[in-house]
Amino acid sequence: MVASVVGALAVVIYHAYTTGYTWRHGLVALLLVVQLALFSVMLRYRLPAESERLLIGYFVANFILCALEFWLLPVTGWLVFAYLGQMYGMLSPRPALILTGAVTALALALGGWPLWRSQPRLFWGAAAQWLAIVTFMVYVNHLIQTSRERGRLIAELEAAQRELAAAQQREAELAVLRERERLARDLHDSLGHTLVALSVQLEAVQRLYRVDPVQASAQVDELKALVRASMEALRRSLAGLRTPGLGERALRPALQALCVEFGERTGLTVTCQVDAAANTLGPALAETLWRVVQEALTNVEKHAQARQVTVELACASPAAQLRVTDDGIGLPPGAESAPNRFGLRGMRERVEGVGGTFTVWSNERGTTVEVVVPLISGREVADEAR
C-alpha cells in the first residue's frame, strides 16, 4: 500500500512537471499524505480482524480521498484499485465483495456511465476483470482466514501445553512434599517411639542387673526383639522410598507384579483382576491408579491386620473403576480427617486432581477403597495426556 501511494505521489509530481504546477497538484499531494497517515495509524494500532466497523471506516475514508483525488487529477484514479486487494485481506468476504463492487461501479460511472451502451466491450472487459479479481481475492481471503485460524489454534495449543507442563511440575512438587510427610510420619510413629522405649528400658535393665540378672537378661531379649521389629519397619519405609513410579511400564502388568510382590512380602492372599484395557489409559490416569493401589496396599500392611486383599480394575467407557478390598479390622471413625492420616488424603487429592471420585467404606469386616475416573476412550486419553 505504501508503494502504491508513493507511486501516486510520483505521478502527481511528474504531471505537475510536464503540465505546469497548479493548486490541484498540491492538494492531491496533501490528500495522498493523509492516506499514508491513515495506513500508518492502522499498522500502529494493528486493528484486529474482528473490528470490521473500524476497518470499513478506514476503507470508506480512503475511497472518499481517492474520489477527491480523481476529481482533482484524473491521472490518480488507478490508486483506488490498490485498496481492493487490501480489503479482501482484512475484511470478511461479504463486506469486501459489497465494497469492491460499489467501488468498481463508481469508477465505471466516473469514466462515462453507462459504458455497456456506448462501449460494451470496455464495460464487459472491466466487469470480467472485476470478477477475476473478486474470485482470486476470495480465494486469497480464504487462505488468510485459514492461516489465522491455524495460528490461533497453535497459540491455544502452546498455551495448553505450557499449562500442562506447569501442572505436571506442581504435581511433582506436591508428590515430593507428600512423600516427605509420609516419611516423617513413619519415622515418628515407628522409629521415634521405639528409640524412646529403648532408652527407658535400657535404663531399667541397667538398674535391674544389680539385683536380678535373670530378669534383666529377659528384658534384654525383649529389647532385641523390639530392635528387630524397628529395623523391619525402617526397611519397609525405605522400600517405599525406593519404589519407582509407573514410568513407561504398562499399568496391567505393573499392578500384577505389585500385588505378587506384596503377597510374597506380607504372606497375605492377594487377588488381582485388571482389565487388559488398562494398558491404554493415558499416563496421568495410569499413574494415579498405580499410586492409589500402592498406598492402599501399604495401609493394609500397616493397619488392617487382614488375611486377604482383592485389587480390581475395570476399564469400560465412560469410566475406569478401581477397588481395593481387605478383610481386616476396618478404619477407626474419622480416619481420613485424623492428623496422621496423610495416605487417605493424598489418595483423594490425586484422584480428584484427574476429575475422579474417591470413596472409602469400612466396618469391622474390612475396608474398601473405590476410585472412579472418567474416560473418553483409552487411546484418546493417552493422546490427550501426551
Secondary structure, 3 states (H helix, E strand, C coil): CHHHHHHHHHHHHHHHHHHCCCHHHHHHHHHHHHHHHHHHHHHHHCCCCCCHHHHHHHHHHHHHHHHHHHHHCHHHHHHHHHHHHHHHHHCCHHHHHHHHHHHHHHHHHHCCCCHHHHCHHHHHHHHHHHHHHHHHHHHHHHHHHHHHHHHHHHHHHHHHHHHHHHHHHHHHHHHHHHHHHHHHHHHHHHHHHHHHHHHHHHHHHHHHCCCCHHHHHHHHHHHHHHHHHHHHHHHHHHHHHHCCCCCCCCHHHHHHHHHHHHHHHHCCEEEEEECHHHHHCCHHHHHHHHHHHHHHHHHHHHHHCCCEEEEEEEEECCEEEEEEEECCCCCCCCCCCCCCCHHHHHHHHHHHHCCCEEEEEEECCEEEEEEEEECCCHHHHHHHHC
